[in-house]
């Protein structure tokens, strides 16, 4: 278990000066979540309520609030030694997450093919252009954000709040693996090509083809992630 996490190393400063109108708990939650998903805080890092509160020069209550939210999202877990640790994922977890994602997201994309507006497609085209610009400039660190925005727009086009909510519940876990997939330039180029083909299928409202393309895309990502992590033992 990794202890003594330096919060300043992941961008935290004492929060005593934060305006009262802002929720300290939400602020801490947002910052920690971002650091975990980006990989700045690794699986196994231990988080202890009173130590975090002391480092940030605040009471333990907002820290406890943030930890409970992170636990509900599956990003941290309670440990026998006391406190929490950043939760890793087993090989089986990854297989299940991508498998569930392939079903939910391909279904939502099929609905999007039927329900989209011309304005929706313009938004997707802009995300593809932004993705291409980052590739051309070797700014691979920006790709996960753009990719996530592309998919969020796509699923919002389904017009189905329930399925969108279900997808959002696993997005936090998936985001950390997008970095692995898209930090490989060749793989990122393949992802963009798929998005371009997907957009063409959306324009013709070919729901079956859209579903097949997206499911293939997601399962290909699962294969790449598992291959990248095959030499690690236990949780990732």
N, C-alpha and C positions, 0 to 999 in steps of 0.2 A: 504494500500500500504506500503510495507516494504522499508525503505529508509536507507541511510548511509551504504551501503554495503562496508565492509572492503575488499579491493582487495587483501591485503596481506594474508587474510585468505583463499583465493583460489589460492595462489601461485604466485601472481603478485609482481614484484619488479619494481622500477623505470627503464625505458627503455632507458635513455639517452645514455647509453654506447653501445647499440646494434649497430653492424656495419651498416653503411649507405647502403651497398649493399642489406641488407635485408629489406623487406617491413614491416614497422611498423604496417601498417593497417592490413596486412595479419597475422602478429604475434599476434596482439591483438584479431583479429577475431578467429584464431585457438584456442587461450587459453580460451577465453570466451565461445566459442562453446563447448569445452571439459568440462569446468566447469558446464555449463548448462546441458549437456547430462548426466554427472555423478551425477547430483543432488546437487553439491556443491553450486550452485546458484539456489535458489528455485523459482518456479513460483510466481510472484508478486514482486520480488526484483526489485527495481527501479534503472535504470542506467542513469546517467546524464552526458552528453558529457563533459562539462567543469570540473566537479569533477573528472571524470576518467582521463582526460588529466593532471590535476593538480597532482593527486596521482601518475601518472606514469612519471611526469616531462617531458612531451612532448607537442607538439602543438595539437590543437583540430582536425586538418585535418585527421590524420590516425585513430583517434578514430571515427570520423564521417564515414570514409570509412568502418571500422569494423562494426559499428552499422547498416549501410545500408545493408551489406552482411547478417548479422544476421536476419534483418527484412525480407529480400527476402527468407530466408530459413524458415521463420515462427517461429523463436525462440524467438524473441522479438517483441513488438508492441509499437507504439506511444501512449501516454496517454495524457488526457486533462491537467493534471498538468504540463506538460512539460517533455521532455526527453522520455525515454522508460522504459518498464517493461518487465521482462521475461514472455513470454506467456505461460499460462497453456492451458490445453485441456479439453473440456467438455466431458461428457459421450458420446454425439453424435459424437464428433470429434474422439474419440477412436474407437467407433463402425465403423465409416466410414473408418478410417485409416487401421484398421485390415481387413475390408471387401475388400477394394481396394487392399491391400497387398496380400490377399489370391488369388485374381484373377490374378494379375500381376505376382506374384512369382511362382504360380503353373504353369502358362503358360510357363514361362521361364524355369522352372525345366523340364517340358515335352519336350521342345526343347533340353535341355541339355542331356536328356536320349537318344536322337537320335544322337546328334552331338559330344559327348564327346570322348576323347582319353584315352587310358590306363593310361597315365601320369596324366591326370586330376583326375582320381579316386584315384591315389596314394596320391595326395595332400589332398583329402577329408579324406582318411584313417588316414593321419597324424594328421589332425585337431581333429578327433575323439579320437585318442590316447592322444593328448594333453589335451583334455577335460576330459578324464578319469583320467589322472594324477592329474589334479587340483581337481577333485572330491575326489580322494583318499587322497589328502593332505588337504582337506577342504579349498582350496583356491578359494572360490566362487567368489571373486572379479575379478578373471581373466576370468571367463566364458563368460561374454558378449563380450569381444574382440575376443575370439576364435570362439564363435558362429557366430559373424558377419563375420569373415574371412571365415568360412565354407560356409555361404550363398553367400558371394561375389564370391567365387570360383565357386560355383554351378551355379550361374546366368551367370557368364562369359563364362561358357561352352555352353551356348545357342548359342553363336556366333551372337547375335542380338544386335548391339549397341543401337538402339532406345529403346528397352524394358529395357536394362540395365540402360540407362539414366533415364527412367521413374521410375524405382525402386529406384535409388539413390536419387531421389528428395524427397522421403518420408522416407528414411532411418534415417535421423537426428531425426525425431519425434519418430520413432519406437525404436531407440537405448535406450532412457531413460526408456522404458517399459521392455526392455530385462533385465535390472538390477532387476526390480521387479520380473520378472518370474524366473530368474536364481539364485537369492539370496535365493530361497527356494530349499534346497538340494533335496528333494523328486521330486520336479518339474523338477529340472535340470537333475536328473537321468532319468526321463521319456523322456525328450528332447533328451538325448543321445541315448536312445533305439530307438527312432524314426529315428534319423540320421543313425543309423546302419541298420535299416530295409530299409530306403530310399536308402542307398548305394547299398544294395543287388538288389533292383529294378532297379537302374541305371545300374548295371553290366549286367542285362539281357535285357537292353534297353526297359523296359516295361513303355513306356511314360504315358499310362493311369493310371497305378498304382502309378507312381511317382507323378503325378498331384494330385491324390486323397489323398495320404499320406501327401503331403505338405500342401494342403488346410486344411485338418483336423488338422494338427499340428498348423497352424497359428490361426485358429478359436478357438482352445483349449487355446492358449495363450491369445486371446482376453477375453475369459470367465474368465481366472485366474486374469487378470489385473483388469477387472471390479469388480470382487468379492473382490479384495484387496482394491479397492478404494471406495467401495460402501458407506462408512460412511462419505466420504468427500462431501462437498457441493460446487457447482459452478464449477470452473476449477481445474484441477489436475496439 
